[in-house]
Amino acid sequence: LSANHNILQIVDVCNDLEKEDKLIRLLEEIMSEKENKTIIFVETKRRCDELTRRMRRDGWPAMGIHGDKSQQERDWVLNEFRFGKAPILIATDVASRGL
């Protein structure tokens, strides 16, 4: 196995109050190029659902995936992400093992 050199990984350590503003700034930069895709990892299923709802409400093409979703729904979300229909994927740490 070898790493994909087309992937940029950004790790930004910040306090809770800064997270959403930093996330929006990063997404604005990343998503300015239409072919870009982004995966955002969160710690809990609840946070995954909350962030997905908030981002969709604000107009971001985001979908969430975590262990409480059915296999059919997880497959559908991954296909939407894979083919660029939802270029922002929000996933729990548990879901990250299968991505």
N, C-alpha and C positions, 0 to 999 in steps of 0.2 A: 504494500500500500504506500502511496505517496500523497502528500498534501496537494490540494488544488491551489495553485498559485494565483487564481483569480478571486480568491476569497480574502476579504479584509476583515479582520477581527478587531473590534474596538472594545476595550475594557475601561470603563470610567468609574472610578471609585468616588462616591459622593454621599452626602447625607440625604435623608429621606425628603427633606424640603426642596432639594435641588433636582431630584430625579426627573420629574415630569418636564420641567423646563429644558433640561439637558437633552432628554429624549426627543422632544419636539424639534429642538435645534439640529440634532443629529439627523433625524428623519427628513427634515427639510433639505438638508445638504445631500443626503444619500439618495432620496427619492427624486431629486431634480433630474436625474437621468432615468428615463422611463424603463430601461431594461433591468435596473437594479432590483434586487430582492433583499429583504431583511428578516432575520429571525431574532426575536427578543425573548430571552429566557427570564422567567419569573419563578419565585419560590413556591407559590401555592396555586391550587386550582381556582380558588376564590379570586386571587389577584389576577390570574389569567383572564377570567370572565369579566372582572371589573375593568381592566385595562382595554380589553377588546371592545367592550360596550362603549367606553369613553372615546376611544379612537374612532370607532365607526360613527358615533354621534358627531364627532368633529370633522368627519369627511375623509378620514384615512381608510384606504382599502385593506383593512386588517381582518384576520380570522384567528381564532384561538384553538389550541389543541391541548388536551390533557387526558388523564386516565379515566375520568368519569364519562367521557364521550364514548358512544358506541363505536365499534370497529368500522362500521359503515360511514359514520360521520367523520371519523379520523381520516379514513381513506379519501373521502370527498374533499376535506379541507386540504390535505396534502396535494391532491390533484389540482385544486384551485391555486395553490401556491406554486406548484411545479410549472404550471402553464401560464403563470403570470396574471391570472384573473384576480388574485388577492396577493399582491407582492409583499405584504407584511404578515408574518406568522408570529403569533405570540404563543409560547409553549412553556410548560412547566419543566423543571429539571428532569422529572421522570420521563416525560415525552422525549427529551433530548437524547436519551439512550437509543431510541429507535429511529432517529433522523439521520 
